[in-house]
Amino acid sequence: MITLLFILVFLLCQTFILLCCVAAGNDAASQEISDQEQIEFINEWKKTHTS
């Protein structure tokens, strides 16, 4: 019985973490910002390393 309760609590915690991760970055606006930051980083890296 205690094992079943432990498994249930564990699965509920895992589900909560998964939902938080999905909610944190699953929209078009945040993805566009992330893409723009990556483009800027790559451009700066190219300027620094290809002289």
mmCIF file of the N, C-alpha and C atoms, coordinates in Angstrom:
data_MODEL
# 
_entry.id   MODEL 
# 
loop_
_atom_site.group_PDB 
_atom_site.id 
_atom_site.type_symbol 
_atom_site.label_atom_id 
_atom_site.label_alt_id 
_atom_site.label_comp_id 
_atom_site.label_asym_id 
_atom_site.label_entity_id 
_atom_site.label_seq_id 
_atom_site.pdbx_PDB_ins_code 
_atom_site.Cartn_x 
_atom_site.Cartn_y 
_atom_site.Cartn_z 
_atom_site.occupancy 
_atom_site.B_iso_or_equiv 
_atom_site.pdbx_formal_charge 
_atom_site.auth_seq_id 
_atom_site.auth_comp_id 
_atom_site.auth_asym_id 
_atom_site.auth_atom_id 
_atom_site.pdbx_PDB_model_num 
ATOM 1   N N  . MET A 1 1  ? 0.816  -1.197 0.000   1.00 0.00 ? 1  MET A N  1 
ATOM 2   C CA . MET A 1 1  ? 0.000  0.000  0.000   1.00 0.00 ? 1  MET A CA 1 
ATOM 3   C C  . MET A 1 1  ? 0.860  1.262  0.000   1.00 0.00 ? 1  MET A C  1 
ATOM 4   N N  . ILE A 1 2  ? 1.898  1.268  0.826   1.00 0.00 ? 2  ILE A N  1 
ATOM 5   C CA . ILE A 1 2  ? 2.792  2.430  0.883   1.00 0.00 ? 2  ILE A CA 1 
ATOM 6   C C  . ILE A 1 2  ? 3.537  2.578  -0.443  1.00 0.00 ? 2  ILE A C  1 
ATOM 7   N N  . THR A 1 3  ? 3.897  1.460  -1.056  1.00 0.00 ? 3  THR A N  1 
ATOM 8   C CA . THR A 1 3  ? 4.588  1.509  -2.343  1.00 0.00 ? 3  THR A CA 1 
ATOM 9   C C  . THR A 1 3  ? 3.698  2.131  -3.400  1.00 0.00 ? 3  THR A C  1 
ATOM 10  N N  . LEU A 1 4  ? 2.444  1.771  -3.430  1.00 0.00 ? 4  LEU A N  1 
ATOM 11  C CA . LEU A 1 4  ? 1.495  2.328  -4.382  1.00 0.00 ? 4  LEU A CA 1 
ATOM 12  C C  . LEU A 1 4  ? 1.331  3.828  -4.163  1.00 0.00 ? 4  LEU A C  1 
ATOM 13  N N  . LEU A 1 5  ? 1.260  4.236  -2.924  1.00 0.00 ? 5  LEU A N  1 
ATOM 14  C CA . LEU A 1 5  ? 1.151  5.657  -2.600  1.00 0.00 ? 5  LEU A CA 1 
ATOM 15  C C  . LEU A 1 5  ? 2.398  6.410  -3.050  1.00 0.00 ? 5  LEU A C  1 
ATOM 16  N N  . PHE A 1 6  ? 3.563  5.827  -2.823  1.00 0.00 ? 6  PHE A N  1 
ATOM 17  C CA . PHE A 1 6  ? 4.815  6.450  -3.244  1.00 0.00 ? 6  PHE A CA 1 
ATOM 18  C C  . PHE A 1 6  ? 4.856  6.615  -4.762  1.00 0.00 ? 6  PHE A C  1 
ATOM 19  N N  . ILE A 1 7  ? 4.456  5.582  -5.480  1.00 0.00 ? 7  ILE A N  1 
ATOM 20  C CA . ILE A 1 7  ? 4.449  5.651  -6.947  1.00 0.00 ? 7  ILE A CA 1 
ATOM 21  C C  . ILE A 1 7  ? 3.477  6.717  -7.427  1.00 0.00 ? 7  ILE A C  1 
ATOM 22  N N  . LEU A 1 8  ? 2.311  6.800  -6.813  1.00 0.00 ? 8  LEU A N  1 
ATOM 23  C CA . LEU A 1 8  ? 1.324  7.806  -7.182  1.00 0.00 ? 8  LEU A CA 1 
ATOM 24  C C  . LEU A 1 8  ? 1.849  9.219  -6.955  1.00 0.00 ? 8  LEU A C  1 
ATOM 25  N N  . VAL A 1 9  ? 2.457  9.464  -5.825  1.00 0.00 ? 9  VAL A N  1 
ATOM 26  C CA . VAL A 1 9  ? 3.023  10.786 -5.524  1.00 0.00 ? 9  VAL A CA 1 
ATOM 27  C C  . VAL A 1 9  ? 4.148  11.110 -6.505  1.00 0.00 ? 9  VAL A C  1 
ATOM 28  N N  . PHE A 1 10 ? 4.980  10.130 -6.801  1.00 0.00 ? 10 PHE A N  1 
ATOM 29  C CA . PHE A 1 10 ? 6.074  10.330 -7.741  1.00 0.00 ? 10 PHE A CA 1 
ATOM 30  C C  . PHE A 1 10 ? 5.540  10.710 -9.121  1.00 0.00 ? 10 PHE A C  1 
ATOM 31  N N  . LEU A 1 11 ? 4.541  9.999  -9.594  1.00 0.00 ? 11 LEU A N  1 
ATOM 32  C CA . LEU A 1 11 ? 3.972  10.292 -10.908 1.00 0.00 ? 11 LEU A CA 1 
ATOM 33  C C  . LEU A 1 11 ? 3.292  11.661 -10.941 1.00 0.00 ? 11 LEU A C  1 
ATOM 34  N N  . LEU A 1 12 ? 2.646  12.031 -9.854  1.00 0.00 ? 12 LEU A N  1 
ATOM 35  C CA . LEU A 1 12 ? 2.038  13.356 -9.793  1.00 0.00 ? 12 LEU A CA 1 
ATOM 36  C C  . LEU A 1 12 ? 3.094  14.458 -9.842  1.00 0.00 ? 12 LEU A C  1 
ATOM 37  N N  . CYS A 1 13 ? 4.203  14.264 -9.160  1.00 0.00 ? 13 CYS A N  1 
ATOM 38  C CA . CYS A 1 13 ? 5.301  15.236 -9.200  1.00 0.00 ? 13 CYS A CA 1 
ATOM 39  C C  . CYS A 1 13 ? 5.878  15.333 -10.608 1.00 0.00 ? 13 CYS A C  1 
ATOM 40  N N  . GLN A 1 14 ? 6.059  14.210 -11.260 1.00 0.00 ? 14 GLN A N  1 
ATOM 41  C CA . GLN A 1 14 ? 6.587  14.206 -12.617 1.00 0.00 ? 14 GLN A CA 1 
ATOM 42  C C  . GLN A 1 14 ? 5.644  14.928 -13.574 1.00 0.00 ? 14 GLN A C  1 
ATOM 43  N N  . THR A 1 15 ? 4.371  14.708 -13.433 1.00 0.00 ? 15 THR A N  1 
ATOM 44  C CA . THR A 1 15 ? 3.376  15.372 -14.273 1.00 0.00 ? 15 THR A CA 1 
ATOM 45  C C  . THR A 1 15 ? 3.402  16.876 -14.051 1.00 0.00 ? 15 THR A C  1 
ATOM 46  N N  . PHE A 1 16 ? 3.505  17.292 -12.800 1.00 0.00 ? 16 PHE A N  1 
ATOM 47  C CA . PHE A 1 16 ? 3.566  18.725 -12.491 1.00 0.00 ? 16 PHE A CA 1 
ATOM 48  C C  . PHE A 1 16 ? 4.798  19.368 -13.127 1.00 0.00 ? 16 PHE A C  1 
ATOM 49  N N  . ILE A 1 17 ? 5.938  18.719 -13.018 1.00 0.00 ? 17 ILE A N  1 
ATOM 50  C CA . ILE A 1 17 ? 7.175  19.251 -13.606 1.00 0.00 ? 17 ILE A CA 1 
ATOM 51  C C  . ILE A 1 17 ? 7.044  19.345 -15.121 1.00 0.00 ? 17 ILE A C  1 
ATOM 52  N N  . LEU A 1 18 ? 6.489  18.322 -15.750 1.00 0.00 ? 18 LEU A N  1 
ATOM 53  C CA . LEU A 1 18 ? 6.308  18.337 -17.191 1.00 0.00 ? 18 LEU A CA 1 
ATOM 54  C C  . LEU A 1 18 ? 5.402  19.475 -17.626 1.00 0.00 ? 18 LEU A C  1 
ATOM 55  N N  . LEU A 1 19 ? 4.310  19.674 -16.914 1.00 0.00 ? 19 LEU A N  1 
ATOM 56  C CA . LEU A 1 19 ? 3.393  20.754 -17.268 1.00 0.00 ? 19 LEU A CA 1 
ATOM 57  C C  . LEU A 1 19 ? 4.040  22.129 -17.087 1.00 0.00 ? 19 LEU A C  1 
ATOM 58  N N  . CYS A 1 20 ? 4.861  22.279 -16.070 1.00 0.00 ? 20 CYS A N  1 
ATOM 59  C CA . CYS A 1 20 ? 5.565  23.549 -15.869 1.00 0.00 ? 20 CYS A CA 1 
ATOM 60  C C  . CYS A 1 20 ? 6.542  23.816 -17.013 1.00 0.00 ? 20 CYS A C  1 
ATOM 61  N N  . CYS A 1 21 ? 7.239  22.787 -17.438 1.00 0.00 ? 21 CYS A N  1 
ATOM 62  C CA . CYS A 1 21 ? 8.184  22.950 -18.540 1.00 0.00 ? 21 CYS A CA 1 
ATOM 63  C C  . CYS A 1 21 ? 7.470  23.306 -19.836 1.00 0.00 ? 21 CYS A C  1 
ATOM 64  N N  . VAL A 1 22 ? 6.363  22.679 -20.077 1.00 0.00 ? 22 VAL A N  1 
ATOM 65  C CA . VAL A 1 22 ? 5.596  22.966 -21.288 1.00 0.00 ? 22 VAL A CA 1 
ATOM 66  C C  . VAL A 1 22 ? 5.054  24.386 -21.245 1.00 0.00 ? 22 VAL A C  1 
ATOM 67  N N  . ALA A 1 23 ? 4.557  24.808 -20.107 1.00 0.00 ? 23 ALA A N  1 
ATOM 68  C CA . ALA A 1 23 ? 3.976  26.138 -19.981 1.00 0.00 ? 23 ALA A CA 1 
ATOM 69  C C  . ALA A 1 23 ? 5.037  27.237 -20.067 1.00 0.00 ? 23 ALA A C  1 
ATOM 70  N N  . ALA A 1 24 ? 6.266  26.927 -19.730 1.00 0.00 ? 24 ALA A N  1 
ATOM 71  C CA . ALA A 1 24 ? 7.306  27.952 -19.669 1.00 0.00 ? 24 ALA A CA 1 
ATOM 72  C C  . ALA A 1 24 ? 7.766  28.421 -21.041 1.00 0.00 ? 24 ALA A C  1 
ATOM 73  N N  . GLY A 1 25 ? 7.693  27.588 -22.046 1.00 0.00 ? 25 GLY A N  1 
ATOM 74  C CA . GLY A 1 25 ? 8.233  28.025 -23.320 1.00 0.00 ? 25 GLY A CA 1 
ATOM 75  C C  . GLY A 1 25 ? 7.498  27.492 -24.519 1.00 0.00 ? 25 GLY A C  1 
ATOM 76  N N  . ASN A 1 26 ? 6.201  27.393 -24.428 1.00 0.00 ? 26 ASN A N  1 
ATOM 77  C CA . ASN A 1 26 ? 5.456  26.774 -25.513 1.00 0.00 ? 26 ASN A CA 1 
ATOM 78  C C  . ASN A 1 26 ? 4.553  27.783 -26.216 1.00 0.00 ? 26 ASN A C  1 
ATOM 79  N N  . ASP A 1 27 ? 5.071  28.973 -26.485 1.00 0.00 ? 27 ASP A N  1 
ATOM 80  C CA . ASP A 1 27 ? 4.273  29.931 -27.238 1.00 0.00 ? 27 ASP A CA 1 
ATOM 81  C C  . ASP A 1 27 ? 5.138  30.561 -28.314 1.00 0.00 ? 27 ASP A C  1 
ATOM 82  N N  . ALA A 1 28 ? 4.505  31.091 -29.316 1.00 0.00 ? 28 ALA A N  1 
ATOM 83  C CA . ALA A 1 28 ? 5.222  31.602 -30.487 1.00 0.00 ? 28 ALA A CA 1 
ATOM 84  C C  . ALA A 1 28 ? 6.109  32.804 -30.148 1.00 0.00 ? 28 ALA A C  1 
ATOM 85  N N  . ALA A 1 29 ? 5.657  33.664 -29.264 1.00 0.00 ? 29 ALA A N  1 
ATOM 86  C CA . ALA A 1 29 ? 6.425  34.867 -28.929 1.00 0.00 ? 29 ALA A CA 1 
ATOM 87  C C  . ALA A 1 29 ? 7.747  34.521 -28.262 1.00 0.00 ? 29 ALA A C  1 
ATOM 88  N N  . SER A 1 30 ? 7.727  33.624 -27.288 1.00 0.00 ? 30 SER A N  1 
ATOM 89  C CA . SER A 1 30 ? 8.974  33.265 -26.612 1.00 0.00 ? 30 SER A CA 1 
ATOM 90  C C  . SER A 1 30 ? 9.906  32.505 -27.552 1.00 0.00 ? 30 SER A C  1 
ATOM 91  N N  . GLN A 1 31 ? 9.351  31.724 -28.464 1.00 0.00 ? 31 GLN A N  1 
ATOM 92  C CA . GLN A 1 31 ? 10.185 31.014 -29.432 1.00 0.00 ? 31 GLN A CA 1 
ATOM 93  C C  . GLN A 1 31 ? 10.849 31.999 -30.390 1.00 0.00 ? 31 GLN A C  1 
ATOM 94  N N  . GLU A 1 32 ? 10.120 33.020 -30.812 1.00 0.00 ? 32 GLU A N  1 
ATOM 95  C CA . GLU A 1 32 ? 10.689 34.024 -31.717 1.00 0.00 ? 32 GLU A CA 1 
ATOM 96  C C  . GLU A 1 32 ? 11.816 34.798 -31.027 1.00 0.00 ? 32 GLU A C  1 
ATOM 97  N N  . ILE A 1 33 ? 11.626 35.143 -29.770 1.00 0.00 ? 33 ILE A N  1 
ATOM 98  C CA . ILE A 1 33 ? 12.670 35.840 -29.016 1.00 0.00 ? 33 ILE A CA 1 
ATOM 99  C C  . ILE A 1 33 ? 13.907 34.956 -28.890 1.00 0.00 ? 33 ILE A C  1 
ATOM 100 N N  . SER A 1 34 ? 13.700 33.693 -28.589 1.00 0.00 ? 34 SER A N  1 
ATOM 101 C CA . SER A 1 34 ? 14.813 32.754 -28.461 1.00 0.00 ? 34 SER A CA 1 
ATOM 102 C C  . SER A 1 34 ? 15.563 32.616 -29.780 1.00 0.00 ? 34 SER A C  1 
ATOM 103 N N  . ASP A 1 35 ? 14.829 32.519 -30.879 1.00 0.00 ? 35 ASP A N  1 
ATOM 104 C CA . ASP A 1 35 ? 15.473 32.419 -32.189 1.00 0.00 ? 35 ASP A CA 1 
ATOM 105 C C  . ASP A 1 35 ? 16.302 33.655 -32.497 1.00 0.00 ? 35 ASP A C  1 
ATOM 106 N N  . GLN A 1 36 ? 15.761 34.827 -32.182 1.00 0.00 ? 36 GLN A N  1 
ATOM 107 C CA . GLN A 1 36 ? 16.484 36.075 -32.441 1.00 0.00 ? 36 GLN A CA 1 
ATOM 108 C C  . GLN A 1 36 ? 17.756 36.147 -31.591 1.00 0.00 ? 36 GLN A C  1 
ATOM 109 N N  . GLU A 1 37 ? 17.685 35.742 -30.347 1.00 0.00 ? 37 GLU A N  1 
ATOM 110 C CA . GLU A 1 37 ? 18.873 35.739 -29.486 1.00 0.00 ? 37 GLU A CA 1 
ATOM 111 C C  . GLU A 1 37 ? 19.930 34.784 -30.024 1.00 0.00 ? 37 GLU A C  1 
ATOM 112 N N  . GLN A 1 38 ? 19.511 33.647 -30.534 1.00 0.00 ? 38 GLN A N  1 
ATOM 113 C CA . GLN A 1 38 ? 20.467 32.695 -31.094 1.00 0.00 ? 38 GLN A CA 1 
ATOM 114 C C  . GLN A 1 38 ? 21.132 33.259 -32.345 1.00 0.00 ? 38 GLN A C  1 
ATOM 115 N N  . ILE A 1 39 ? 20.376 33.937 -33.195 1.00 0.00 ? 39 ILE A N  1 
ATOM 116 C CA . ILE A 1 39 ? 20.940 34.548 -34.405 1.00 0.00 ? 39 ILE A CA 1 
ATOM 117 C C  . ILE A 1 39 ? 21.970 35.606 -34.027 1.00 0.00 ? 39 ILE A C  1 
ATOM 118 N N  . GLU A 1 40 ? 21.641 36.432 -33.038 1.00 0.00 ? 40 GLU A N  1 
ATOM 119 C CA . GLU A 1 40 ? 22.580 37.465 -32.594 1.00 0.00 ? 40 GLU A CA 1 
ATOM 120 C C  . GLU A 1 40 ? 23.853 36.839 -32.028 1.00 0.00 ? 40 GLU A C  1 
ATOM 121 N N  . PHE A 1 41 ? 23.703 35.787 -31.237 1.00 0.00 ? 41 PHE A N  1 
ATOM 122 C CA . PHE A 1 41 ? 24.870 35.117 -30.664 1.00 0.00 ? 41 PHE A CA 1 
ATOM 123 C C  . PHE A 1 41 ? 25.757 34.538 -31.762 1.00 0.00 ? 41 PHE A C  1 
ATOM 124 N N  . ILE A 1 42 ? 25.157 33.885 -32.738 1.00 0.00 ? 42 ILE A N  1 
ATOM 125 C CA . ILE A 1 42 ? 25.936 33.288 -33.830 1.00 0.00 ? 42 ILE A CA 1 
ATOM 126 C C  . ILE A 1 42 ? 26.655 34.361 -34.626 1.00 0.00 ? 42 ILE A C  1 
ATOM 127 N N  . ASN A 1 43 ? 25.996 35.482 -34.883 1.00 0.00 ? 43 ASN A N  1 
ATOM 128 C CA . ASN A 1 43 ? 26.645 36.566 -35.617 1.00 0.00 ? 43 ASN A CA 1 
ATOM 129 C C  . ASN A 1 43 ? 27.832 37.140 -34.843 1.00 0.00 ? 43 ASN A C  1 
ATOM 130 N N  . GLU A 1 44 ? 27.676 37.322 -33.539 1.00 0.00 ? 44 GLU A N  1 
ATOM 131 C CA . GLU A 1 44 ? 28.789 37.816 -32.724 1.00 0.00 ? 44 GLU A CA 1 
ATOM 132 C C  . GLU A 1 44 ? 29.925 36.800 -32.674 1.00 0.00 ? 44 GLU A C  1 
ATOM 133 N N  . TRP A 1 45 ? 29.593 35.525 -32.586 1.00 0.00 ? 45 TRP A N  1 
ATOM 134 C CA . TRP A 1 45 ? 30.608 34.479 -32.553 1.00 0.00 ? 45 TRP A CA 1 
ATOM 135 C C  . TRP A 1 45 ? 31.390 34.457 -33.862 1.00 0.00 ? 45 TRP A C  1 
ATOM 136 N N  . LYS A 1 46 ? 30.689 34.617 -34.977 1.00 0.00 ? 46 LYS A N  1 
ATOM 137 C CA . LYS A 1 46 ? 31.357 34.641 -36.283 1.00 0.00 ? 46 LYS A CA 1 
ATOM 138 C C  . LYS A 1 46 ? 32.307 35.831 -36.378 1.00 0.00 ? 46 LYS A C  1 
ATOM 139 N N  . LYS A 1 47 ? 31.883 36.995 -35.893 1.00 0.00 ? 47 LYS A N  1 
ATOM 140 C CA . LYS A 1 47 ? 32.742 38.177 -35.928 1.00 0.00 ? 47 LYS A CA 1 
ATOM 141 C C  . LYS A 1 47 ? 34.017 37.950 -35.105 1.00 0.00 ? 47 LYS A C  1 
ATOM 142 N N  . THR A 1 48 ? 33.874 37.285 -33.971 1.00 0.00 ? 48 THR A N  1 
ATOM 143 C CA . THR A 1 48 ? 35.005 37.064 -33.077 1.00 0.00 ? 48 THR A CA 1 
ATOM 144 C C  . THR A 1 48 ? 35.946 36.004 -33.614 1.00 0.00 ? 48 THR A C  1 
ATOM 145 N N  . HIS A 1 49 ? 35.437 34.941 -34.216 1.00 0.00 ? 49 HIS A N  1 
ATOM 146 C CA . HIS A 1 49 ? 36.258 33.799 -34.566 1.00 0.00 ? 49 HIS A CA 1 
ATOM 147 C C  . HIS A 1 49 ? 36.640 33.709 -36.040 1.00 0.00 ? 49 HIS A C  1 
ATOM 148 N N  . THR A 1 50 ? 36.169 34.612 -36.851 1.00 0.00 ? 50 THR A N  1 
ATOM 149 C CA . THR A 1 50 ? 36.540 34.564 -38.272 1.00 0.00 ? 50 THR A CA 1 
ATOM 150 C C  . THR A 1 50 ? 37.145 35.897 -38.702 1.00 0.00 ? 50 THR A C  1 
ATOM 151 N N  . SER A 1 51 ? 38.236 36.206 -38.091 1.00 0.00 ? 51 SER A N  1 
ATOM 152 C CA . SER A 1 51 ? 38.899 37.470 -38.423 1.00 0.00 ? 51 SER A CA 1 
ATOM 153 C C  . SER A 1 51 ? 40.018 37.245 -39.415 1.00 0.00 ? 51 SER A C  1 
# 
